[in-house]
Amino acid sequence: MCKNRTRKFTFSGGSTFAEASVEPWLKLAAAYPDKLIPVGCMAATVELRGFVDIGDEMAATDASALLNVLRRRGYIAGQAPAAPPLCDVTGFDACDVVRTPAFGVIVYRVELGERVTSGQPIADIVAPAAIGGDARITVHARTDGVVVTRRLKKLVAANQVIAKVAGTEPLSHRKGYLLED
């Protein structure tokens, strides 16, 4: 249950399962605006953490949370505790994909989940062959938001994705295919 339901739906361009399931209903409703055409299905994508986010305690917590969502919606029997606070909806077009400008080693200045502001330094790329002041290139956030991913491997090539910052406002440079490559 997330707020900001009035935000225009923006397709990612990648035909995710959730988008492919709902797209025909949205197109049908758009083709017949004078008719009340409800979305005839519900789909979701469940992200099951990453390479380093693993362990029995975290897995048990995540499984319990997923079961509680299903209980609250009436899909499975049982009582669920009260839902957590509402979250903000972030469209793919409001999530900045941060790329490295050069080959080197990443030194992060921010943690996962940290809120950043546009222009804030979020990482340095250390060029192995450079000396002195030229050895570090600072990468800055291009939007206000939350750091939702960071690259696990620290050695990167130029133009490689090193992080994502989820903001709330659509970004002018995020058009077309919106999923990470």
KENU-353000 format. One record per residue: residue number from 1; residue in three letters; z, y, x of N, C-alpha, C in turn. Coordinates in Angstrom, 3 decimals. Each point is the difference from the previous one (the first is absolute). Example, Ala and Ser with C-alpha at 12.3 -4.5 7.8 and 13.67 -1.06 7.14 Angstrom:
REC	pos	code	n.pz	n.py	n.px	ca.pz	ca.py	ca.px	c.pz	c.py	c.px
REC	1	Ala	7.800	-5.690	13.190	0.000	1.190	-0.890	0.000	1.200	0.900 $
REC	2	Ser	-0.720	1.050	-0.350	0.060	1.190	0.820	0.730	1.090	-0.770 $
This chain:
REC	pos	code	n.pz	n.py	n.px	ca.pz	ca.py	ca.px	c.pz	c.py	c.px
REC	1	Met	0.000	-1.166	0.834	0.000	1.166	-0.834	0.000	1.234	0.883 $
REC	2	Cys	-1.124	0.638	0.122	-0.094	1.168	0.856	-0.391	1.221	-0.815 $
REC	3	Lys	0.522	1.149	0.406	-0.386	1.229	-0.680	-1.358	0.452	0.492 $
REC	4	Asn	-0.458	1.122	-0.483	-1.287	0.566	0.370	-1.145	-0.829	-0.587 $
REC	5	Arg	0.170	-0.487	-1.214	-1.026	-0.830	-0.643	-1.218	0.796	-0.431 $
REC	6	Thr	0.085	1.326	-0.015	-1.126	0.802	-0.441	-1.016	0.228	1.113 $
REC	7	Arg	0.306	-0.404	1.210	-0.909	0.186	1.128	-1.279	-0.798	-0.238 $
REC	8	Lys	-1.140	0.608	0.287	-1.287	-0.661	-0.168	-0.074	-1.229	0.911 $
REC	9	Phe	-0.472	-1.113	-0.546	-0.120	-1.228	0.780	-1.179	0.125	0.948 $
REC	10	Thr	0.204	-0.253	1.285	-1.052	0.042	1.008	-0.182	-1.404	0.563 $
REC	11	Phe	-1.207	-0.524	-0.144	-0.274	-1.324	0.538	-0.104	0.066	1.520 $
REC	12	Ser	0.472	-1.054	0.674	0.027	-0.036	1.460	-1.368	-0.259	0.599 $
REC	13	Gly	-0.915	-0.578	-0.768	-1.304	-0.350	0.525	-0.022	-1.395	0.590 $
REC	14	Gly	1.142	-0.678	0.018	0.079	-1.316	0.615	0.084	-1.144	-0.985 $
REC	15	Ser	-0.064	0.296	-1.302	0.092	-1.020	-1.053	1.203	-0.911	0.188 $
REC	16	Thr	1.190	0.604	0.079	1.208	-0.803	0.068	0.133	-0.784	-1.291 $
REC	17	Phe	0.809	-1.047	0.003	0.186	-0.817	-1.201	0.484	0.851	-1.166 $
REC	18	Ala	1.000	0.843	0.250	0.553	0.832	-1.068	-1.062	0.938	-0.574 $
REC	19	Glu	-0.798	0.615	0.869	-1.043	0.909	-0.469	-1.106	-0.744	-0.749 $
REC	20	Ala	-0.440	-1.131	0.540	-1.068	-0.761	-0.641	0.413	-0.500	-1.375 $
REC	21	Ser	1.285	-0.267	-0.202	0.489	-0.484	-1.289	0.024	1.099	-1.051 $
REC	22	Val	0.341	1.208	0.400	0.173	1.095	-0.960	-1.268	0.840	-0.178 $
REC	23	Glu	-0.900	-0.011	0.976	-1.179	0.868	-0.018	-0.857	-0.140	-1.261 $
REC	24	Pro	-0.317	-1.204	-0.467	-0.826	-0.086	-1.215	0.640	0.696	-1.208 $
REC	25	Trp	1.312	-0.080	-0.117	0.691	0.622	-1.133	-0.043	1.513	0.114 $
REC	26	Leu	0.166	0.527	1.209	-0.052	1.444	0.200	-1.410	0.539	-0.255 $
REC	27	Lys	-1.019	-0.735	0.426	-1.381	0.416	-0.234	-0.341	-0.049	-1.489 $
REC	28	Leu	0.493	-1.016	-0.680	-0.233	-0.119	-1.441	0.650	1.165	-0.746 $
REC	29	Ala	1.230	0.326	0.363	0.699	1.120	-0.630	-0.721	1.320	0.284 $
REC	30	Ala	-0.548	0.157	1.223	-0.722	1.221	0.341	-1.316	0.097	-0.770 $
REC	31	Ala	-0.643	-1.143	-0.263	-1.263	-0.015	-0.730	0.189	0.305	-1.486 $
REC	32	Tyr	1.194	-0.286	-0.525	0.302	0.237	-1.418	1.291	0.812	-0.112 $
REC	33	Pro	-0.041	1.287	0.390	1.225	0.808	0.019	0.616	0.229	-1.376 $
REC	34	Asp	-0.776	-0.168	-1.055	0.531	0.204	-1.347	0.753	-1.227	-0.522 $
REC	35	Lys	-0.047	-1.084	0.714	0.697	-1.236	-0.385	1.227	-0.197	0.884 $
REC	36	Leu	1.049	-0.533	-0.577	1.198	-0.318	0.775	-0.166	-1.416	0.542 $
REC	37	Ile	-0.415	-0.100	1.255	-0.245	-1.301	0.619	1.080	-0.235	1.051 $
REC	38	Pro	0.931	-0.900	-0.294	1.064	-0.263	0.978	-0.520	-0.864	1.146 $
REC	39	Val	0.675	0.090	1.110	-0.336	-0.867	1.136	0.403	-1.411	-0.405 $
REC	40	Gly	-0.924	-0.938	0.085	0.216	-1.349	-0.503	0.639	-0.968	0.973 $
REC	41	Cys	0.500	0.508	1.114	0.639	-0.885	0.970	0.962	0.807	0.857 $
REC	42	Met	0.793	-0.709	0.758	0.883	0.648	0.957	-0.114	-0.776	1.306 $
REC	43	Ala	-0.159	0.725	1.085	-0.121	-0.644	1.306	0.817	0.775	1.010 $
REC	44	Ala	0.446	-0.695	1.017	0.776	0.636	1.057	-0.271	-0.715	1.315 $
REC	45	Thr	0.166	0.727	1.062	-0.080	-0.577	1.328	1.401	0.038	0.590 $
REC	46	Val	0.459	-1.117	0.510	1.326	-0.078	0.598	-0.166	-0.126	1.509 $
REC	47	Glu	0.506	0.984	0.718	-0.038	-0.032	1.462	1.246	-0.745	0.473 $
REC	48	Leu	-0.171	-0.988	0.844	1.117	-0.819	0.449	0.413	0.312	1.432 $
REC	49	Arg	0.132	1.284	0.292	0.499	0.472	1.292	-1.007	-0.257	1.109 $
REC	50	Gly	0.435	0.172	1.245	-0.899	-0.101	1.136	0.464	-1.005	1.022 $
REC	51	Phe	-0.558	0.084	1.193	0.276	-0.968	1.054	1.462	-0.023	0.433 $
REC	52	Val	0.626	1.157	0.079	1.374	0.057	0.496	1.033	0.074	-1.124 $
REC	53	Asp	-0.450	0.187	-1.228	0.911	0.089	-1.144	0.182	-1.387	-0.604 $
REC	54	Ile	0.766	-0.824	0.646	0.155	-1.363	-0.490	1.404	-0.496	0.314 $
REC	55	Gly	0.512	-0.798	-0.885	1.330	-0.561	0.176	0.514	-0.481	-1.347 $
REC	56	Asp	0.949	-0.914	0.027	0.507	-0.586	-1.237	0.629	1.027	-0.936 $
REC	57	Glu	0.813	0.892	0.544	0.685	0.981	-0.846	-0.992	0.936	-0.690 $
REC	58	Met	-0.972	0.510	0.757	-0.996	0.903	-0.578	-0.875	-0.734	-1.012 $
REC	59	Ala	-0.386	-1.230	0.302	-0.821	-0.782	-0.923	0.748	-0.260	-1.302 $
REC	60	Ala	1.290	-0.315	0.085	0.802	-0.243	-1.203	0.128	1.276	-0.841 $
REC	61	Thr	0.205	1.128	0.654	0.101	1.287	-0.703	-1.317	0.331	-0.695 $
REC	62	Asp	-1.121	-0.168	0.711	-1.308	0.292	-0.584	-0.311	-0.935	-1.169 $
REC	63	Ala	0.297	-1.288	0.146	-0.253	-0.967	-1.079	0.819	0.345	-1.231 $
REC	64	Ser	1.253	0.358	0.201	0.866	0.387	-1.116	-0.540	1.240	-0.710 $
REC	65	Ala	-0.447	0.990	0.772	-0.550	1.225	-0.588	-1.257	-0.299	-0.810 $
REC	66	Leu	-0.867	-0.863	0.522	-1.222	-0.358	-0.718	0.329	-0.727	-1.303 $
REC	67	Leu	0.932	-0.936	0.045	0.413	-0.703	-1.221	0.603	0.966	-1.016 $
REC	68	Asn	0.760	0.974	0.467	0.597	0.977	-0.919	-1.055	0.864	-0.680 $
REC	69	Val	-1.062	0.342	0.708	-1.096	0.739	-0.626	-0.611	-0.843	-1.115 $
REC	70	Leu	-0.230	-1.268	0.273	-0.589	-0.891	-1.009	0.945	-0.173	-1.194 $
REC	71	Arg	1.301	-0.048	0.251	0.984	-0.100	-1.090	0.001	1.272	-0.854 $
REC	72	Arg	-0.008	1.172	0.646	0.010	1.261	-0.745	-1.216	0.124	-0.906 $
REC	73	Arg	-1.102	-0.537	0.423	-1.233	0.081	-0.791	-0.132	-1.131	-1.013 $
REC	74	Gly	0.949	-0.926	0.022	-0.013	-1.078	-0.978	-0.904	-1.164	0.329 $
REC	75	Tyr	-0.476	-0.104	1.228	-0.886	-1.100	0.380	0.761	-1.275	0.312 $
REC	76	Ile	1.250	0.135	0.441	0.844	-1.171	0.213	1.370	0.283	-0.606 $
REC	77	Ala	0.721	-1.059	-0.334	1.304	0.138	-0.651	1.061	0.446	0.996 $
REC	78	Gly	1.042	0.604	-0.520	1.135	0.377	0.828	0.283	1.487	-0.071 $
REC	79	Gln	1.211	0.369	0.369	0.431	1.387	0.011	-0.243	0.595	1.378 $
REC	80	Ala	-0.540	1.182	0.030	-0.220	0.711	1.264	0.906	1.222	0.035 $
REC	81	Pro	0.470	0.372	1.178	0.784	1.234	0.101	-0.884	1.206	-0.327 $
REC	82	Ala	0.614	1.147	-0.155	-0.750	1.222	-0.280	-1.055	0.223	1.083 $
REC	83	Ala	-1.112	0.566	-0.409	-1.087	0.268	0.938	0.417	1.089	0.993 $
REC	84	Pro	-0.547	-0.056	1.203	0.281	1.058	0.976	-0.613	1.318	-0.470 $
REC	85	Pro	0.322	1.101	0.651	-0.569	1.291	-0.396	-1.519	-0.028	0.026 $
REC	86	Leu	-0.605	0.843	-0.824	-1.456	0.081	-0.051	-0.560	0.455	1.343 $
REC	87	Cys	-1.206	-0.450	0.283	-0.662	0.379	1.244	-1.155	0.941	-0.299 $
REC	88	Asp	-0.477	0.672	1.011	-1.191	0.837	-0.145	-1.226	-0.864	0.217 $
REC	89	Val	-1.025	0.222	-0.797	-1.262	-0.707	0.168	-0.815	0.735	1.052 $
REC	90	Thr	-0.525	-0.742	0.957	-0.853	0.575	1.034	-1.363	-0.666	-0.087 $
REC	91	Gly	-1.020	0.792	-0.242	-1.358	-0.531	-0.014	-0.505	-0.222	1.408 $
REC	92	Phe	-0.970	-0.864	0.152	-0.580	-0.233	1.322	-0.545	1.295	0.594 $
REC	93	Asp	-0.461	0.908	-0.877	-0.565	1.246	0.495	1.064	0.989	0.475 $
REC	94	Ala	1.278	-0.318	-0.211	1.103	0.842	0.483	0.709	-0.643	1.196 $
REC	95	Cys	-0.528	-1.118	0.466	0.609	-0.719	1.125	-0.874	0.205	1.241 $
REC	96	Asp	0.534	0.722	0.968	-0.767	0.291	1.210	0.043	-1.175	0.963 $
REC	97	Val	-1.157	-0.407	0.460	-0.122	-1.047	1.008	-0.068	0.708	1.353 $
REC	98	Val	1.042	-0.157	0.804	0.112	0.707	1.281	-0.638	-0.836	1.099 $
REC	99	Arg	-0.934	0.606	0.712	-0.719	-0.690	1.078	0.325	0.626	1.347 $
REC	100	Thr	-0.106	-0.806	1.027	0.246	0.507	1.348	-1.267	0.682	0.522 $
REC	101	Pro	0.150	1.120	0.687	-1.176	0.689	0.532	-0.531	-0.612	1.295 $
REC	102	Ala	0.785	-0.873	0.636	-0.408	-0.520	1.309	0.655	-1.353	0.276 $
REC	103	Phe	-0.516	-0.684	0.996	0.573	-1.252	0.493	1.360	0.291	0.626 $
REC	104	Gly	0.952	-0.904	-0.192	1.289	0.166	0.654	1.083	-0.835	-0.638 $
REC	105	Val	1.241	0.374	0.287	1.180	-0.694	-0.505	0.728	0.942	-0.966 $
REC	106	Ile	0.346	-0.503	-1.178	0.668	0.821	-1.016	1.489	0.111	0.309 $
REC	107	Val	0.500	1.223	-0.088	1.442	0.256	0.032	0.300	0.767	-1.294 $
REC	108	Tyr	0.626	-0.684	-0.951	0.259	0.636	-1.297	1.151	0.990	0.092 $
REC	109	Arg	-0.113	1.080	-0.766	1.063	1.001	-0.113	0.707	-0.089	-1.353 $
REC	110	Val	-0.532	-0.801	-0.915	0.590	-0.139	-1.337	0.165	-1.479	-0.334 $
REC	111	Glu	0.914	-0.260	-0.916	0.279	-1.367	-0.432	-0.713	-0.299	-1.323 $
REC	112	Leu	-0.163	-1.282	-0.294	-0.508	-0.398	-1.308	0.942	0.533	-1.078 $
REC	113	Gly	-0.576	0.499	-1.077	0.800	0.515	-1.096	0.443	1.440	0.176 $
REC	114	Glu	-0.267	0.565	1.161	0.406	1.384	0.259	-0.953	0.963	-0.714 $
REC	115	Arg	0.559	1.059	-0.571	-0.792	1.039	-0.645	-0.457	0.986	1.083 $
REC	116	Val	-1.308	0.331	-0.004	-0.566	0.915	0.981	-0.706	1.145	-0.711 $
REC	117	Thr	-0.275	1.064	0.753	-0.730	1.137	-0.534	-1.320	0.156	0.744 $
REC	118	Ser	-0.952	0.624	-0.661	-1.306	0.226	0.609	0.169	0.784	1.298 $
REC	119	Gly	-0.635	-0.480	1.059	0.102	0.645	1.304	1.098	-0.552	0.889 $
REC	120	Gln	0.889	-0.797	-0.568	1.106	-0.566	0.779	-0.521	-1.052	0.979 $
REC	121	Pro	0.439	0.022	1.262	-0.382	-1.057	0.944	0.576	-1.344	-0.475 $
REC	122	Ile	-0.859	-1.019	-0.081	0.490	-1.313	-0.434	-0.112	-1.056	1.091 $
REC	123	Ala	-0.848	0.262	1.005	-0.146	-0.968	1.100	-0.663	0.677	1.188 $
REC	124	Asp	0.170	-0.613	1.141	-0.733	0.395	1.203	-0.821	-1.200	0.436 $
REC	125	Ile	-1.186	0.278	0.490	-0.830	-1.034	0.613	0.042	0.261	1.498 $
REC	126	Val	0.521	-0.944	0.752	0.117	0.140	1.450	-1.221	-0.673	0.627 $
REC	127	Ala	-0.797	0.807	0.695	-1.198	-0.510	0.662	0.414	-0.616	1.335 $
REC	128	Pro	-0.224	-1.299	0.192	0.473	-0.671	1.219	-0.525	0.589	1.305 $
REC	129	Ala	-1.210	0.523	0.007	-0.587	0.491	1.248	0.259	1.488	0.240 $
REC	130	Ala	0.507	0.708	-1.007	0.200	1.447	0.135	1.300	0.302	0.738 $
REC	131	Ile	0.071	1.191	0.574	1.174	0.419	0.761	0.505	1.328	-0.568 $
REC	132	Gly	1.324	0.153	-0.030	0.606	1.272	-0.405	-0.172	0.310	-1.476 $
REC	133	Gly	-0.240	1.280	-0.277	-0.098	0.478	-1.375	-1.150	-0.602	-0.786 $
REC	134	Asp	-1.033	-0.476	0.698	-1.144	-0.601	-0.677	0.260	-1.441	-0.428 $
REC	135	Ala	1.138	-0.550	0.396	0.290	-1.412	-0.273	0.353	-0.239	-1.469 $
REC	136	Arg	0.459	1.033	-0.716	0.411	-0.177	-1.404	-0.844	0.847	-0.934 $
REC	137	Ile	-0.456	-0.638	-1.071	-0.701	0.694	-1.069	0.862	-0.169	-1.250 $
REC	138	Thr	0.412	1.111	-0.587	0.862	-0.068	-1.184	-0.841	-0.118	-1.256 $
REC	139	Val	0.411	-0.914	-0.880	-0.648	-0.204	-1.292	0.918	0.604	-1.059 $
REC	140	His	-0.574	0.820	-0.883	0.778	0.715	-1.015	-0.313	-0.526	-1.403 $
REC	141	Ala	0.980	0.092	-0.880	-0.209	-0.328	-1.415	-0.940	1.042	-0.590 $
REC	142	Arg	-0.882	-0.435	-0.901	-0.918	0.934	-0.653	0.394	0.276	-1.442 $
REC	143	Thr	1.124	-0.587	-0.430	0.479	0.225	-1.359	1.509	-0.163	-0.033 $
REC	144	Asp	0.618	0.567	-0.996	1.418	-0.262	-0.247	0.094	-1.363	-0.655 $
REC	145	Gly	0.957	-0.810	0.397	0.144	-1.306	-0.632	0.948	-0.901	0.761 $
REC	146	Val	-0.095	-1.281	-0.314	0.861	-1.017	0.588	-0.835	-0.913	0.884 $
REC	147	Val	0.498	-0.313	1.189	-0.682	-0.928	0.908	0.191	-1.407	-0.580 $
REC	148	Val	-1.102	-0.589	-0.481	0.108	-1.305	-0.666	-0.472	-1.163	0.865 $
REC	149	Thr	-0.783	0.279	1.038	-0.366	-1.061	0.949	-0.038	0.585	1.406 $
REC	150	Arg	0.241	-0.877	0.966	-0.181	0.327	1.417	-0.620	-1.221	0.649 $
REC	151	Arg	-0.860	0.221	0.936	-0.657	-1.101	0.710	1.021	-0.741	0.851 $
REC	152	Leu	-0.016	-1.324	-0.081	0.926	-0.828	0.762	-0.389	-0.064	1.477 $
REC	153	Lys	-1.277	-0.217	0.261	-0.464	-0.087	1.393	-0.134	1.407	0.561 $
REC	154	Lys	0.574	0.216	1.153	0.096	1.349	0.557	-1.219	0.439	0.811 $
REC	155	Leu	-0.819	-0.921	0.475	-1.207	0.363	0.742	-1.131	0.189	-1.003 $
REC	156	Val	-0.631	1.194	0.013	-1.008	0.309	-1.003	-1.276	0.549	0.622 $
REC	157	Ala	-1.095	-0.239	-0.684	-1.288	0.579	0.369	-0.157	1.326	-0.740 $
REC	158	Ala	-0.923	0.811	0.434	-0.276	1.259	-0.688	-0.401	-0.286	-1.452 $
REC	159	Asn	0.461	0.827	-0.899	-0.315	-0.052	-1.430	0.645	-1.165	-0.734 $
REC	160	Gln	0.946	-0.674	0.593	0.692	-1.095	-0.668	1.103	0.555	-0.905 $
REC	161	Val	0.236	-0.667	-1.138	1.052	0.422	-0.919	1.357	-0.297	0.631 $
REC	162	Ile	0.880	1.015	0.018	1.330	-0.193	0.571	1.107	0.186	-1.031 $
REC	163	Ala	-0.314	0.626	-1.144	1.027	0.225	-1.020	-0.658	0.441	-1.300 $
REC	164	Lys	0.802	-0.021	-1.068	-0.412	0.583	-1.284	1.139	0.869	-0.495 $
REC	165	Val	-0.364	1.151	-0.538	0.967	0.912	-0.593	-0.380	0.162	-1.470 $
REC	166	Ala	0.895	-0.444	-0.880	-0.249	0.073	-1.439	0.531	1.317	-0.535 $
REC	167	Gly	-0.923	0.858	-0.437	0.357	1.275	-0.599	-0.118	-0.065	-1.502 $
REC	168	Thr	-0.001	1.157	-0.631	-0.096	0.044	-1.465	-1.261	0.699	-0.474 $
REC	169	Glu	-0.630	0.781	0.867	-1.198	0.747	-0.381	-1.244	-0.629	0.606 $
REC	170	Pro	-1.086	-0.114	-0.784	-1.248	-0.535	0.568	-0.445	0.822	1.209 $
REC	171	Leu	-0.530	-0.687	1.005	-0.444	0.633	1.239	-1.523	0.145	-0.020 $
REC	172	Ser	-0.494	1.154	0.386	-1.437	0.277	-0.089	-0.835	-0.953	0.862 $
REC	173	His	0.554	-0.492	1.101	-0.759	-0.890	0.881	0.058	-1.464	-0.436 $
REC	174	Arg	0.752	-0.314	-1.058	0.109	-1.394	-0.470	-0.938	-0.185	-1.189 $
REC	175	Lys	-1.239	-0.412	0.264	-1.033	-0.209	-1.013	-0.655	-1.349	0.242 $
REC	176	Gly	-0.652	-0.526	-1.026	-0.758	-1.230	0.149	0.924	-1.214	0.152 $
REC	177	Tyr	-0.264	-0.800	1.013	0.778	-1.208	0.261	1.386	0.394	0.487 $
REC	178	Leu	1.036	-0.288	-0.787	1.346	0.489	0.287	0.948	-1.043	0.577 $
REC	179	Leu	-0.440	-1.244	0.095	0.846	-1.008	0.631	-0.180	0.081	1.508 $
REC	180	Glu	1.015	-0.418	0.724	-0.104	0.015	1.469	-1.028	-1.013	0.441 $
REC	181	Asp	-0.735	0.335	1.055	-0.999	-0.949	0.512	0.603	-0.940	0.993 $
